Amino acid sequence: MGRDLSPKYKRSRREGIDLHPDLDKTGTAKSPLIRKGYAPGAHGAKGGFVKITSYGKQLREKQKTKRIYGILEKQFKNYYKKAIKREGDTGEGMLSLLESRLDNVVYRLGFAKTRPAARQMVGHGHIMVNGKKSAIPSTHISIGAEIEVKPSVAEKELFKARVKEIDRQAPDWMTKENFKGKVLANPSLDDIKQIVDVRQIIEFYSR
């Protein structure tokens, strides 16, 4: 199955969270949950977000997290398999792997407004890792790695204006100066844990 190309607002309503909250900061659009606070489909308006089984909760949490990071099923399950082999908590290991993706790091540094935009930046070759161009969004970024927007892109006034508008501070596990960032430690998971119940995902794959 290919990448989900359905409207982003419909996906947000399906998962019960705003998957792209940064799109609403300019005041040009309202959260899809404010506009229509119920699930899409013929029965959504009547029943709101209906109660579901334990399996259903696990499935929805998995689907929601896949959509947050923009990852397809096969690759997402591979992160689970890698997390099992790591020491420590499997759920935290899985989230750490997801947060360490290059496209997510670019997003966290504020070089792109959304994760899809960050993925596009990487895919177009606009990002350098340790001085070399890296065009693979899923590239794992390790502690000590330096991430930089390609100078030819960073020098453009339009890009500078967009980054200034985003105005996103780097998380505590990275430093940021102008259009360069550096990973100092393993990802802090506090923010993502507020919207993702990774235990449900682990239970889903452990069945």
PEGIQUI-V560434 format. One line per field, one symbol per residue. ss: DSSP state (H for helix, E for strand, L for the rest). psi: psi as a letter, one per 40 degrees, with the letter a starting at -180 (. if undefined). A space follows every 10 residues. Layout:
ss=???
psi=???
This chain:
ss=LLLLLLLHHH HHHHHLLLLL HHHHLLLLLL LHHHHLLLLL LLLHHHHLLL LLLHHHHHHH HHHHHHHHHL LLHHHHHHHH HHHHHLLLLH HHHHHHHHHL EHHHHHHHLL LLLLHHHHHH HHHLLLEEEL LEELLLLLLE LLLLLEEEEL HHHHLLHHHH HHHHHHLLLL LLLEEEELLE EEELLLLLLH HHHLLLLHHH HHHHHHL
psi=haiheihddd ddddeeihdg deeedeeeii hdeddgfiii idedddeahi iiiddddddd ddddddddef iidddddddd ddddeiiahd ddddddddde idddddddee eididddddd dddefehihf eihhehdehh hiheihhhhh ddddehdddd ddddddfhii ieeiihhbfi ihhdiihhed ddddehgddd ddddee.
